[in-house]
Amino acid sequence: MFRLAEQYLIRAEAKAQQGTDMIGAAADLNVIRNRAGLANTTASTHDDLLAAVAHERQIELFAEWGHRWFDLKRTGQVDAVMSAVTPQKNPSGTWKTYQQLYPVPQSEISKNPFLKQNAGY
């Protein structure tokens, strides 16, 4: 499933990452913001635009197809975010970095001797 909003956000992030079209990145971001009745972004630098795109992705794609999880993993932020969020959701809980990966089912390891269990499981 493709969403037009996601396509704008992908293009805005790509333009910001390349660093060659900050105005275009902000314009793509503003399409999403204006549609939601929000003012234009004030972000104009590489880092500010990437942070603004990440925030818009978090809000726009909330609870859709695991986008947030994949964004956190793709950008290398999963440990930082989950370390802060886990104790809030479960006061006795702590985040462990190995939890980024699922365990490999024992039935699959039994079928293929070259498969190894992910660390921590």
N, C-alpha and C positions, 0 to 999 in steps of 0.2 A: 504494500500500500504506500503510495506516495502522497505527501501533503505539500501543498504549495508553500506553506509557511516553513516547513523543514528545508525545502530547496533554497529559499531565500537565506535561511540561517547557515546552510552549508556553504553557499556562495560568499556570504559575508565573512565567515571564518576563513575561507580560502584566501580571499582578498587581503584580510588582515594578516594572515600568516605570511603571505608573499611580501607584504610590506610595500607594495607598489601602488595600491589603490585604496587608501584609507577613506577617501571621500565616498567611493563606491561601496565599501564595506559598511560605512555608516548609513548610506542610502538604503541598502538592502535591509539593514536592521530596522530602519525607520519605517519601512513598508509594514513590517510586523507590528511595531509599536503603534503606528497611526491607525491601523485597522482595529486595534484594541482600545482606541481612544486615548492613547498616551502621547505625551510630547516626544519630540525628537530626542535621540540620545545626545548626551553631552560628551561622550567618549570620542577621542580623536587620535590618541596614540595607539601604537601597536598593542601594548599590554592592556590598556583600558578597553579597547575594542574587543579583544579576545575575552576579557572578563565580562563585558556586556553581552557578547554573543552567548557565552556559557550560561549566564543568568537567564537570558531569554529562552534558551533551549530548556533549561530547568523548568521554567514556568509554562512555556508553550507546549512542550511535549510531556507534561506531567502524567505519569502513570501510563504512558503509551509504549508498548512493545519493548520495555526495558531500556529506552533511550538514555535515561539518566545513568544507569549502571554502566552501559557501554561508553558513555561520554567520560565518566570518571576513570574507567580503565584505560581508555584511549589516551587521555591526557595525563595519566600517571597520578591522579589525585585521589584514588580510591582509599588508600590508607589514611590520608589526612582527614578526609570527610567522614569515613566510617569510624575512625577513632573518636571523633567528636560526637557523632550521632548515636552510636551504639549505647553508651551509658545513659543518654537521654531517653531512649526507648526502653531500656532495661537497666535499671540502676545497678544491678549486680553483674551486668554483661560487660565484656571487654572484647574489642576487635583484635583479631590475630590475622596477620598478613596472609597466611596460607588460605584463609577463607575466601580469597579472591578467586580461587579455583574450586571446582566441584571435585568430589572424590570420584575416582574411576571405579565403576561397578566391578566387584570381584568376579562376576560372571564373565566380564569382558577380559579381565586379566587372565583368567583361566583359559580362555579361548586363544589368547595370543601371548606367548611368553616374552615378546619384546615390549609389551606394555608395562609400564611401571606406575605404581600408585603415586599420586601427587603428594608432595611433602606435607606433613601435618596430619594425614589421615591414616 
